[in-house]
Amino acid sequence: MISKEDGRKSDPIRWHGNGAVRVARDRPSAVHQREVRVGVVGCGYWGAKHVRVLSATPGVAELSLIERDVALCDNMQRVFPGTRAFRSLEAALPHVDAVVIATPPQTHGELALMAVREGKHVLVEKPLVTSLGEAESLVEAARLSDRITMVGHTFQFNPAVRELRRRMVSGELGKIYYIHSARLNLGLYRPDVNVVWDLAPHDVSILNYLLDSRPDSVMAWGASLAFGDVHDLAYLRLEYREPEVTGYAHVSWLDPRKTRTVTVVGSEKMAIYDDLSEDRLRIYDCGLEGHLDGPPLHERPPAYRYGDMIVPYIRPDEPLALQDKHFIDSIRTRTEPETDWMTGLSIVAILEALHQSIREGRPVSVSNSFARSRQANCASMGIS
Ligand SMILES: NC(=O)c1ccc[n+]([C@@H]2O[C@H](COP(=O)([O-])OP(=O)(O)OC[C@H]3O[C@@H](n4cnc5c(N)ncnc54)[C@H](O)[C@@H]3O)[C@@H](O)[C@H]2O)c1
């Protein structure tokens, strides 16, 4: 069954399914910052969406566009006339309280470090960074600051994913046998990361969130088909120990049909979350009858149980708008965000292990990476 957070609340660090979460006990939750000046660094495909949702987010006082492509920035300013424009983060820093970093992944680390060290609240798009070492530097810098530091694992704010998790936690699906995620499309190829670093952060964050856990080991296979040594297709396997579930993910930039599905197969019910369907979430009341205690398969064929398929009502709220509102609310109320940089670090550790598994063709333990990060974190806090 789904494990709940065991929360050793007196520890300054407590282990959560997604990694260690700093406890914001030194932050007075009653202190409110009425309005926040926000800068969006990188106003390309995804940054432009942040600008759109932030321009309608309560508590955002002033919005700055931080984009080095002049023509792009000018266009954005025409669409959002009340915004200020800067060519670099350095130039914008004196004019903002918080930044959203939506630049290519390889640039996240340097920009996020600069912002947090200058005392800004920071939301970094996924993946947090592209190496565990960089993630550790960010977590350490966040620990030394009293700022809100968040990572954009948008699916954790997706109402359909949250509803699916609610039903899994309630036990409605029974024992979870396996979860399969598929994220396929033709493109979009990125110049700086492969398909695992680009797409799998979503699958890994969804699986970790649904299971309130993180895998102990991973195995992956990848292929570089269209562009030199850039992996554009990968199959991933994530072994969770608590609860004991195997997660699978198929990610591809080289597929004719756009697919965004997560299938959860339980002993009682099964579910399909399809992000592209009008019926985002379908719960299937079907399965096998009496197979666990029954005679072996060769003695008696299994009995199948077919029942209703229901489509729960899901509020049509935009996940990115919910995520950015959560960032602004966390700043205003000084509360720890749900997806802090430690959550981002845990996903970077898994991505790094997946990458290593593809290179070496063997299963790779993730626990060692977590243990190392945890040790480093505890050591920097003076905890033995
Ligand atoms: N959460 C999601 O569902 C989701 C979806 C798509 C992309 N993303 C993430 O968003 C980020 C951006 O992706 P994208 O597709 O928008 O990329 P993009 O290439 O379309 O845009 C990046 C923009 O950043 C600008 N830029 C780069 N370095 C800069 C700097 N130092 N200062 C100012 N501007 C700079 C570029 O000029 C460009 O306009 C990536 O981390 C990606 O993984 C997240």
Ligand as a Chemical Component Dictionary entry (heavy atoms), coordinates in Angstrom:
data_LIG
# 
_chem_comp.id                   LIG 
_chem_comp.type                 NON-POLYMER 
_chem_comp.pdbx_formal_charge   0 
_chem_comp.three_letter_code    LIG 
# 
loop_
_chem_comp_atom.comp_id 
_chem_comp_atom.atom_id 
_chem_comp_atom.alt_atom_id 
_chem_comp_atom.type_symbol 
_chem_comp_atom.charge 
_chem_comp_atom.model_Cartn_x 
_chem_comp_atom.model_Cartn_y 
_chem_comp_atom.model_Cartn_z 
_chem_comp_atom.pdbx_ordinal 
LIG N1  N1  N 0  7.307  21.919 -17.124 1  
LIG C1  C1  C 0  7.105  21.649 -18.406 2  
LIG O1  O1  O 0  6.130  20.985 -18.777 3  
LIG C2  C2  C 0  8.079  22.162 -19.432 4  
LIG C3  C3  C 0  7.725  22.164 -20.789 5  
LIG C4  C4  C 0  8.656  22.659 -21.703 6  
LIG C5  C5  C 0  9.887  23.132 -21.276 7  
LIG N2  N2  N 1  10.190 23.097 -19.948 8  
LIG C6  C6  C 0  11.505 23.575 -19.456 9  
LIG O2  O2  O 0  11.574 24.984 -19.648 10 
LIG C7  C7  C 0  12.914 25.372 -19.914 11 
LIG C8  C8  C 0  12.955 26.188 -21.201 12 
LIG O3  O3  O 0  12.542 25.388 -22.265 13 
LIG P1  P1  P 0  12.006 26.055 -23.627 14 
LIG O4  O4  O 0  11.454 24.954 -24.440 15 
LIG O5  O5  O -1 11.150 27.234 -23.327 16 
LIG O6  O6  O 0  13.362 26.563 -24.295 17 
LIG P2  P2  P 0  13.526 27.692 -25.405 18 
LIG O7  O7  O 0  14.824 27.414 -26.077 19 
LIG O8  O8  O 0  12.294 27.803 -26.240 20 
LIG O9  O9  O 0  13.652 29.062 -24.574 21 
LIG C9  C9  C 0  14.761 29.376 -23.787 22 
LIG C10 C10 C 0  14.917 30.888 -23.829 23 
LIG O10 O10 O 0  15.911 31.255 -22.875 24 
LIG C11 C11 C 0  16.668 32.339 -23.406 25 
LIG N3  N3  N 0  17.936 32.379 -22.666 26 
LIG C12 C12 C 0  18.894 31.432 -22.627 27 
LIG N4  N4  N 0  19.877 31.803 -21.766 28 
LIG C13 C13 C 0  19.515 32.998 -21.247 29 
LIG C14 C14 C 0  20.096 33.874 -20.286 30 
LIG N5  N5  N 0  21.253 33.580 -19.690 31 
LIG N6  N6  N 0  19.453 35.025 -19.985 32 
LIG C15 C15 C 0  18.259 35.337 -20.587 33 
LIG N7  N7  N 0  17.665 34.545 -21.504 34 
LIG C16 C16 C 0  18.274 33.378 -21.808 35 
LIG C17 C17 C 0  16.811 32.002 -24.868 36 
LIG O11 O11 O 0  17.110 33.170 -25.641 37 
LIG C18 C18 C 0  15.422 31.425 -25.179 38 
LIG O12 O12 O 0  14.525 32.428 -25.616 39 
LIG C19 C19 C 0  13.726 24.071 -19.968 40 
LIG O13 O13 O 0  14.325 23.843 -18.724 41 
LIG C20 C20 C 0  12.674 22.999 -20.228 42 
LIG O14 O14 O 0  13.040 21.730 -19.718 43 
LIG C21 C21 C 0  9.315  22.648 -19.016 44 
# 
loop_
_chem_comp_bond.comp_id 
_chem_comp_bond.atom_id_1 
_chem_comp_bond.atom_id_2 
_chem_comp_bond.value_order 
_chem_comp_bond.pdbx_ordinal 
LIG N1  C1  SING 1  
LIG C1  O1  DOUB 2  
LIG C1  C2  SING 3  
LIG C2  C3  SING 4  
LIG C2  C21 DOUB 5  
LIG C3  C4  DOUB 6  
LIG C4  C5  SING 7  
LIG C5  N2  DOUB 8  
LIG N2  C6  SING 9  
LIG N2  C21 SING 10 
LIG C6  O2  SING 11 
LIG C6  C20 SING 12 
LIG O2  C7  SING 13 
LIG C7  C8  SING 14 
LIG C7  C19 SING 15 
LIG C8  O3  SING 16 
LIG O3  P1  SING 17 
LIG P1  O4  DOUB 18 
LIG P1  O5  SING 19 
LIG P1  O6  SING 20 
LIG O6  P2  SING 21 
LIG P2  O7  DOUB 22 
LIG P2  O8  SING 23 
LIG P2  O9  SING 24 
LIG O9  C9  SING 25 
LIG C9  C10 SING 26 
LIG C10 O10 SING 27 
LIG C10 C18 SING 28 
LIG O10 C11 SING 29 
LIG C11 N3  SING 30 
LIG C11 C17 SING 31 
LIG N3  C12 SING 32 
LIG N3  C16 SING 33 
LIG C12 N4  DOUB 34 
LIG N4  C13 SING 35 
LIG C13 C14 SING 36 
LIG C13 C16 DOUB 37 
LIG C14 N5  SING 38 
LIG C14 N6  DOUB 39 
LIG N6  C15 SING 40 
LIG C15 N7  DOUB 41 
LIG N7  C16 SING 42 
LIG C17 O11 SING 43 
LIG C17 C18 SING 44 
LIG C18 O12 SING 45 
LIG C19 O13 SING 46 
LIG C19 C20 SING 47 
LIG C20 O14 SING 48 
# 
